[in-house]
């Protein structure tokens, strides 16, 4: 009797927990505020396929090695050397036999990761073309794609999209699906922004007007600050002549957050560097007092303040007449880090809310029809026992919904198909049990003995069938993507719920009826 009561208590507890988790889907304000997330095909959103420009990652890495090589040669006082990165190669010109000999020794000792593509010496001048080995280039490309995936995932997580789909497909493509996004353009800008933050000194030694006429001095380039006139709405482009060398980048950034300027009541982005970045920033500002330092993001100047004093502590601010939304998005991309290479949108689809609503209606309609047909069949064919099976089936669907909400899984159209499949599987387990009970009754056993034997003898068959289905569902979940994974989630939850409702809930209802009523003949 105690065991019987404990079974009832456990089932009641599961029912209460299921109801608690399903209610926020009806009213989002209710605790625990976990609701069933709808997939892209149900609530609309955007579908993007991004191509990572992995060659740019190789070029950036080679440019970094070229700078390191220049610095090393300068420290070792190797003169008459020109190092110039072009695309995916480094071109070196060295004059003088002594310099050539010292240059070769430095390459062999400290830059073994470079391979020499071509080399020629004429009249005491060495000309070499270098690059990375093929395996290293492939490794950099692969890492660039993987790093881009993590960076995009971090940005989207901070953007607040629930249950996005972000996966690598092929060698350098990333699939992004964002359900429920109402502003696709903002999402695309957030995802695609390279977010390469640089601090560069403004070249104030040369005339910007001469530079605009085409006389750009060596070591400098023209970048623009783009703003919008609040009164006319016109775009204003202000040119700056800035030095190409980048003494400090966003690689040493540890935090970026939106703040409000107390004087002008406008948002700005406060940034903070790590110890290394703080030391570099202090040195730059200390050596260039009364000069302008341009804050450059993706080759656009955001601001170029005059350095008034040496700045210690590793803190700075980025201003630029931001709206609250623009400042928030900029802080997100800076916190998440720069993309290792630019990304290009090669496929874009926007699923509108009307299409999502139609998908929901058709999916739910198919589930309702399937449910009603199954319920009617069980009642007509198994009579009173069919009603018990239908009660267990309702419990089953409630558990699936609660599981989707509790695990914050995403319900898609294939997921609804999985629920419809589990409805059939759930009653299938009851059919096996009921046929066993009928056999036991035909052999002359009492209703209680027939029910007990029917459940006991059918249990192993039901377990075998459901466990093999569960294994297949887990394999689909592990290796599938998108719709396949959504189908696997609901199928797995449905299998577990089906085992519980058919073997535990149904039997408890039978035991309750047989214990509290004098049943001489089962309605089955």
Protein Blocks (a to p, Z undefined) as FASTA:
>chain_A
ZZmmmmmmmmmmmmmmmmmmmmmmmmmmbcehiacdddfklngpadddddddfklmmmmm
mmmmmmmmmmmmmmnopghiacddehjbccdddehjklmmmmmmmmmmmmmmbccfbdcd
eehiacddddddfklmmmmmmmmmmmmmmmmmmmmmmnopahiacddehjlbccdddehi
ablmlmmmmmmpnopacdddddfkbcfklmmnopacehiacdddddddfklopacddddd
ddfbdfbcfklpcbdcddddfklopacddddddfklmmmmmmmmmmmghiacdddeehia
fbdcddfbdcehjiacddehiafklmmmmmmmmmnopafbdcddfbdcdddfklmmmmmm
mmmmmmmmmmmmmmmmmmmmnommmmmmmmmmmmmmmmmmmmmmmnopacdfklmmmmmm
mmmmmmmmmmmmmmmmmmmmmnopafklmmmmmmmmmmmmmmmmmmmmmmmmmmmmmmmg
hjlmmmmmmmmmmmmmmmmmmmmmmmmmmmmmmmmpccfbdcZZ
